[in-house]
Amino acid sequence: MHLAPRFGKRRPRAAANRPGPAGPGSSSRHESSPKPYYHAQVISQQLLDILACPKCHTKVELKEPDHLRCPQCKVLYPIVDGIPVMLIEEAKPETA
């Protein structure tokens, strides 16, 4: 028994309707430089009160705009997408 398909044949779209280099407004998302993650404008004081350096266990302080600083180790921990990355491997030495 042969059943007919429910829907008709698909017609190919015109190239002008497709996004990408061939279509109108062709701007490739991959060609432009990647936009940085948004910077955390506010980290709550409650979160800062409990965050500590994973290496020396000293409380960290907010260093604008997107880092947390350990005053004891003199390293900066990044804040990515509003989330502090408290990994020793991700810490960068603080520059003067």
LOKE-359476 format. One record per residue: residue in one letter; chain; x negated, y, z negated of N, C-alpha, C in turn; residue number from 1. Coordinates in steps of 0.1 Angstrom, whole numbers. Each point is the difference from the previous one (the first is absolute). Example, Ala and Ser with C-alpha at 12.3 -4.5 7.8 and 13.67 -1.06 7.14 Angstrom:
<pts>
PT  type  mol    nxx    nyy    nzz   caxx   cayy   cazz    cxx    cyy    czz  seq
PT     A    A   -132    -57    -78      9     12      0     -9     12      0    1
PT     S    A      4     11      7     -9     11      0      8     11     -8    2
</pts>
This chain:
<pts>
PT  type  mol    nxx    nyy    nzz   caxx   cayy   cazz    cxx    cyy    czz  seq
PT     M    A     -8    -12      0      8     12      0     -9     12      0    1
PT     H    A      3     10      9     -8     12      1      9     12     -4    2
PT     L    A     -5      7     -9      7     12     -5     -7     12      5    3
PT     A    A      8     10      4     -5     12      5     -5      9    -12    4
PT     P    A    -11      7      3     -5      9    -11     10     10     -5    5
PT     R    A     -1      3    -12     10     10     -6     -2     14      6    6
PT     F    A    -12      3      2     -3     13      5     -6      0     14    7
PT     G    A      2     10      7     -6      0     14    -15      2      0    8
PT     K    A     -5      0     12    -15      1      1     -4     13     -5    9
PT     R    A    -12      0     -6     -5     13     -5     -7      7     12   10
PT     R    A      3     13      1     -6      8     10    -13      7     -6   11
PT     P    A    -11      0      8    -11      7     -5      2     15     -2   12
PT     R    A     -5      6    -10      1     14     -3     -9      8     10   13
PT     A    A      4     12      3     -9      8      8    -12      4     -8   14
PT     A    A    -11      2      7    -13      3     -7      1     14     -7   15
PT     A    A      9      9      5      1     13     -7      7     -1    -14   16
PT     N    A      7    -11     -2      6     -2    -13     -9     -6    -10   17
PT     R    A    -11     -6      4     -9     -7     -9    -10     10     -7   18
PT     P    A     -2     -2    -13    -10      8     -6    -14     -5      4   19
PT     G    A     -9      9      0    -14     -4      3     -5      9     11   20
PT     P    A    -12     -4      6     -7      8      9      9      3     13   21
PT     A    A      8     -9      4      8      1     13     12      9     -2   22
PT     G    A      5      1    -12     13      7     -3     -2     15     -3   23
PT     P    A     11      7     -1     -1     14     -3     -5      3    -14   24
PT     G    A     -7     11     -1     -5      3    -13    -10    -11     -5   25
PT     S    A     -8     -4     10     -9    -11     -3    -12      4     -9   26
PT     S    A      2     -3    -12    -11      2    -10     -2    -13     -8   27
PT     S    A    -11     -6      2     -2    -13     -6     -3      3    -15   28
PT     R    A      6     -8     -8     -2      1    -15    -14     -4     -4   29
PT     H    A     -6     -8      8    -14     -6     -3    -11     10      4   30
PT     E    A      3      9     10    -10      9      4     -3     11     -9   31
PT     S    A      9      5     -7     -2     11    -10     -7     -6    -12   32
PT     S    A     -7     10     -7     -7     -5    -12     10     -4    -10   33
PT     P    A     -3    -10     -8      9     -4    -10      3     10    -11   34
PT     K    A     12      2     -3      4     10    -10     -3     -6    -14   35
PT     P    A     -6      8     -9     -3     -5    -13     13     -3     -8   36
PT     Y    A     -1     -8    -10     11     -3     -8      4     13     -8   37
PT     Y    A     12      1     -4      4     12     -7     -8      1    -13   38
PT     H    A     -3     11     -5     -7      2    -12     10      0    -12   39
PT     A    A     -3     -7    -10      9      1    -12     -1     14     -6   40
PT     Q    A     11      6      0      0     14     -5      1     -1    -16   41
PT     V    A      7     -9     -4      2     -1    -15     -1    -15     -4   42
PT     I    A     -9     -2    -10      0    -13     -7      5      3    -14   43
PT     S    A      9     -7     -4      6      3    -13    -10     -1    -11   44
PT     Q    A      3      8    -10     -9      0    -12      0    -13     -7   45
PT     Q    A     12     -7      0      1    -13     -6    -10    -10      6   46
PT     L    A     -1      1     14     -9     -9      7    -14      3     -3   47
PT     L    A     -3     13      0    -14      4     -3     -4     -4    -15   48
PT     D    A      9      0     -9     -2     -4    -14     -5    -14     -1   49
PT     I    A      5     -9      9     -3    -14     -1    -11     -5      9   50
PT     L    A     -3      8     10    -11     -4      9    -14      2     -6   51
PT     A    A     -8    -10      2    -14      0     -5     -9     -5     11   52
PT     C    A    -12      4     -1    -10     -5      9     -2    -15     -2   53
PT     P    A      1     -8     11     -2    -15     -2    -14     -4     -4   54
PT     K    A    -10      9      1    -13     -4     -3     -4      3    -15   55
PT     C    A      3     13     -4     -4      4    -13     12      2    -10   56
PT     H    A     13     -1      5     12      2     -7      2     13     -6   57
PT     T    A     -6     10      6      2     14     -4     13      5      8   58
PT     K    A      7      9     -7     12      6      7     -5      8     12   59
PT     V    A      8     -1     11     -4      7     12      8     13      1   60
PT     E    A     -5     10      8      7     13      1      3      2     15   61
PT     L    A     10      8      3      4      2     13     -9     11      7   62
PT     K    A     -6     -4     11     -8      9      7      7      3     14   63
PT     E    A      5     12      2      8      3     11     -8     -2     13   64
PT     P    A      6     -4     11     14     -3      2      3    -14     -1   65
PT     D    A    -10     -9      2      4    -14      1    -10    -10     -6   66
PT     H    A     -6      4    -12     -9     -8     -7      2      0    -15   67
PT     L    A     -4    -10     -6     -1     -1    -15    -14     -1     -4   68
PT     R    A     -4      8    -10    -14      1     -3     -3     -7    -14   69
PT     C    A    -10     -8     -1     -5     -5    -13    -11      9     -5   70
PT     P    A      2      7    -11    -10      9     -5    -13     -7     -5   71
PT     Q    A      2    -13     -4    -11     -7     -6     -9     -6     12   72
PT     C    A      6     -6      9     -8     -7     11     -3     10     12   73
PT     K    A      7     11      0     -2     10     11      3     -5     13   74
PT     V    A     12     -8      1      5     -5     13     14      5      2   75
PT     L    A      4     -1     13     13      4      4      8    -12      6   76
PT     Y    A     12     -2     -5      8    -11      5     11      7      9   77
PT     P    A      2     -6     12      9      6     10     15     -2     -5   78
PT     I    A      8      9      5     15     -2     -1      5     -1     14   79
PT     V    A      6    -12      3      4     -2     14     16     -2      0   80
PT     D    A      7      8      8     14     -1      0      6      2    -14   81
PT     G    A     -6      8     -8      5      3    -13     -3    -10    -11   82
PT     I    A     -8    -10      4     -4    -11     -9    -15      0     -3   83
PT     P    A     -3      1    -13    -15      0     -3     -6    -14      3   84
PT     V    A    -11      1      7     -7    -13      3    -11     -1    -11   85
PT     M    A      2     -7    -10     -9     -1    -11     -9    -13      1   86
PT     L    A     -7     -1     11     -9    -11      2    -14      5     -1   87
PT     I    A     -9     -7     -7    -14      5     -1     -6      1     14   88
PT     E    A      3    -10      9     -5      0     13      4     12      8   89
PT     E    A     11      6     -3      5     12      8     -5     13     -6   90
PT     A    A     -6      0    -11     -5     12     -7    -11      6      8   91
PT     K    A      0     14      2    -11      7      6     -7      9    -10   92
PT     P    A    -13      1      1     -7      9     -9      4     14      2   93
PT     E    A      1      7    -11      4     14      0    -11      9      5   94
PT     T    A      3      9      9    -10      9      5      2     13     -6   95
PT     A    A    -10      8     -2      0     12     -7      7     10      8   96
</pts>
